[in-house]
């Protein structure tokens, strides 16, 4: 506050919601593990989209549907608007029905105004056609926790890590308007790196796009995202968060060349998409996976960790093969977009499910298939979406919803979902309380966003859900509800903030000691409440400050209330157009892990950092982005956490002793 009062306030309007702010709004409300799993690919997708924005004077329907904030209704509206005249400025998008200030801010980083010239579809044999718009990126990234974990102290023969503590990533990518070439390589901390080609993870592709009626063709690694995600969705997606409307429905991305370092959610082989009004897609994938062996030819379901550090982990690496093939047809009809998707999956080993009650309806076997149909259309001003799918064992899943304006300043969204307890769609990602595959969940969501004025916006959502079969840690059916309230205030062009309140109640089991001394399993309620105040000050074109305070209360079933607290001061300095510095100091105090608090941090490009904090202590970090020359970016991050009440964190091979945690990251990108 002293800094805020000491610096002269200069005017600088902030009309654009940055990519970083959108990722923060989407993932800060998720647990860290869920955020990392769901967000790594989405982070790269949005950053790449911002670096290559959609030309609103040339883009087709599917191009527009890639942009956050644009649904089918808005995309149709943009196409209709430009039939009369081309867009001259981005601000003209506000004249399109359905685009208000909030939607405009959300989509602005990903769109641009360009010409309406020919796409040279008759020049396929000329190099200029394939190299037009050419960009070459070369990445190199180093990250390391500076304290020594237990796994690095033990020799490989005693179960320790075989490699050093460095996490290293590199990528070589060339893209043009119609061509993409990529090689991504990564080793995690503890994994050995034997030679230049000895990375634990290697990913490559060659892809063509927008070549006549050939929409996309990929050889190598790719992701698939269709419908509402109940059958196939491997590209990351938004879920419940501060954006209460516009995120419950998914806009499919189809086939996307894969260049991420996330080691499990992708396909390897070939995929082709062809056609305009009727689009046909087919794909084939074959790749090795890693699974725990039970005995002989029987394993558990393949692991999603991607870690191969110890002798045991490396012995299991790529010990099972997964083959997947299938297709999709989509019709851009007068009634809307109608699609059908299906695939067949085979494992080389028999997959056995776990033995606990929560594993009762998990997948078991070698062969598996899922089929589904989906729809997106308009009914007046309302956007309607749905998908219904069935797995080979007879389980089914479905979601249907509506997003509609109620008045000019009010948006409403609601959806009903029902994923049966035996619906087995492990390649899908559906909207719901769980960010994993859609299974064993029924729920109803309603979200409302109301602009009181140009300066005040109120948002809320209510989500009630029910799990018909036991989930992890329970032995019976459970349910719960989740409520969020948000007030956003734009005081002026320099100062804005929000107040967020969230409450969640979920059934959970606990052991009660009866008067006789016997233990009895009881069903109670786990409750978690939080309130957060966040204020942002744009002091000048070179200085931005952020202040936050958050209080969390949690009560486990059968236990007493616990409290957690977080406060931070954040500063962004832009001394020149080539240098940006982000720094933050955080104080946190929680009674246990149950009252943990989260903060989304600025980090290296394509790195999603949603840090979990618990116990008592302080954290500080510094992130620097520097462009010494036009073709080079350098990122640097240093973070330190000091704990007041513990000398040991983690367990097993991850255990670290001491009260200080340091981490370092460095990344260089060359662009030509």
Beta strands, then each sheet from edge to edge (+ up, - down):
strand 1: 54-55
strand 2: 111-112
strand 3: 135-145
strand 4: 167-175
strand 5: 179-187
strand 6: 201-211
strand 7: 214-225
strand 8: 254-257
strand 9: 267-274
strand 10: 278-289
strand 11: 293-295
strand 12: 298-299
strand 13: 320-333
strand 14: 336-351
strand 15: 365-379
strand 16: 382-391
strand 17: 396-407
strand 18: 410-419
strand 19: 441-451
strand 20: 456-467
strand 21: 478-490
strand 22: 495-513
strand 23: 519-540
strand 24: 543-555
strand 25: 561-576
strand 26: 579-590
strand 27: 597-600
strand 28: 610-613
strand 29: 616-629
strand 30: 632-643
strand 31: 648-649
strand 32: 656-657
strand 33: 660-671
sheet 1: 1+ 2+
sheet 2: 8+ 7- 6+ 5- 4+ 3- 33+ 30- 29+ 26- 25+ 24- 23+ 22- 21+ 20- 19+ 18- 17+ 16- 15+ 14- 12- 11+
sheet 3: 8+ 7- 9+ 10- 13+
sheet 4: 27+ 28-
sheet 5: 31+ 32-
end
